[in-house]
């Protein structure tokens, strides 16, 4: 793994030598979560990070790219030094822009060749649902390759995957190891200003994604397909305020798991809102009704203030409801935030294991954190 990261950094520096300028950006987030579990009547403390679920704790996200958009390198992972800490590194080169730049011209076409090291491919999304109810991604990491063909903001077509490989290197800390073969094709089209539609197919999708872990027969599933749409009504019909609708559907073959989601979002002056409903239908005849509602306020510059409420399954409301909010302030690219939440059976923002039989994430959560962006 160290050799991989060093190689990516060397490549980034080599590319920077032929570029006019190089931009560095990224973020670092760290925090603690103090939880009072009302089921066990005890206080617990967790290490929290960007995703708020005891993974990628104290995570670093680093982006390196040139001003002209010809290439880009990203590094992300936990700030730990033992072999348990994984770091992913991705590199993307825009072949179309590189060729055009060599001839002193520009182009609206893009042909991106990307390598994802210790990372997963994720399908293109017209609208991103809460809890990733719409997300389709490959089941494992390894070394993925993807080719994206696009034209301006009109469309983007991605074809990617990886062959099955064997693990024949003794030093497992210095390489990516064996991987499952996989294939993904995904497209995003914006035919009108304010309308976006996407569709994705993956051969071996993540069967544990979007909270279906207890209903999938195995981690790799048997292929997944899905689509999403975003209708920005404010742009389409010229409203004075923001208003839109998002829709998505995805289906997992063999297990016959289906997830439909619909969202309404908008903003009136300094108040924004989102309401989302999700219907999970499983091959074992189980159904779940997901609900999320959230409001954020932006009246004060650099201040973060939001509240949210919902339930993982309205049919089991007592064990799945949650309510919470965040307050924070950004000063000189540093965000100081305090999150407070109470969950009847689990947490929404900090530990979403709704299926845990011991309800270990239930109760009160008090989560101070700090984020630095550069």
C-alpha positions, 0 to 999 in steps of 0.5 A: 500500500505504501508503494501504491501511495508513493507511486501516485504522489510521484505521478502527480508530481511528474504531471505537475511538471508539464502543467501550468499550475497545480491546485491542492485542496482537501479536508480533515475531520475529527471528533468524538461522540458521547452516547447515552444508551437508554437501553443499557443505561450507560454512557459510551464514547466513540471516535467519529469522522466524516461519515460518522459511523466509526469508520474513516475516523479522523479521515484525510481527503486530499485532491491534487489537480492542474488548473486546466482540468487535464488530470486529477489525483485524490487520496483519502483514508484514515489517519492511522499508521498500522496495517488496519488503516486503508488509504485509497488513491485515484487518478484521472486523466482527461485524454480529450483535453490533453490532446486539445491542449497539445494543439493549442485548442479547447474542446467541450468533449471529455474522455476521462481515463481513471484508475481507482486503487483500493476504491470502488466504482459508483454509478452516476446519479441524477439525484442522491438520496438520503442513506444512499437509497439510490446508490449502486456501486461495486462490491469490493475495492482492488484496482478498478479502471473506468472510461468516461465519455462526456460532452459538456453538461449534456451527457456522461457515459461511464464504462468500468470494472476489473478482471478477477485477479489472484493474490500471489504477493507475499507482502500483503501490506504493499499491494492490493491483493486479489479481487473479484472481477466486476463490470459497470456501465452508467450514464447521466443525461441532462436533456434540458436545463433543470432535468437530469436522468441517470441509469446504472448496471453493475455485474456484482453490486454491493448487496449490503448497500442502502440498509439491505444487509440483513436481506441480501443472501451475500455481499456480492449480490447477483447484479444490480440495476437502477435509475434516478431522475432530478426535476428542478422545477424552479429552473424549468418553469422559472420560479422565484424560489427553489423547488425540485423533485427527485426519484430513484429506483434500484433492483437487486437480481436473484434476491429480488430486493427493490428500493424506490425513493422519492424526494421533494426539496427546495429553499425559500430565502434563508430556509431550505428543506428536504422530505424523502420517502423510501420503500424497500421491498425484499424477496422475503416479502418484508417491506420497510418504509423510510422517512426523512425530513430536514430543514436548514437555515442560512440566515447568518453567513458561515453559520451551520444550523439544521434540524431533522426528523424521521424513521428507518421504518414507519411500520416499526416506528418505536424502534426506528425513529430519530430526531436531531440537529447540528450547529456550527460556525466556519472561521478561516476554513475551520468548522467547529460543529456540535451535533445532538441527536436522539434515536428510539432504536438507532442513530441517523447521523452517527450509527445507522445499524437499524438491524442491530438486535441489541439496539446499541445505537439507541439513545442520546448522542452529543457529538463535537467535531472539527473540520479543516478544509484547504 
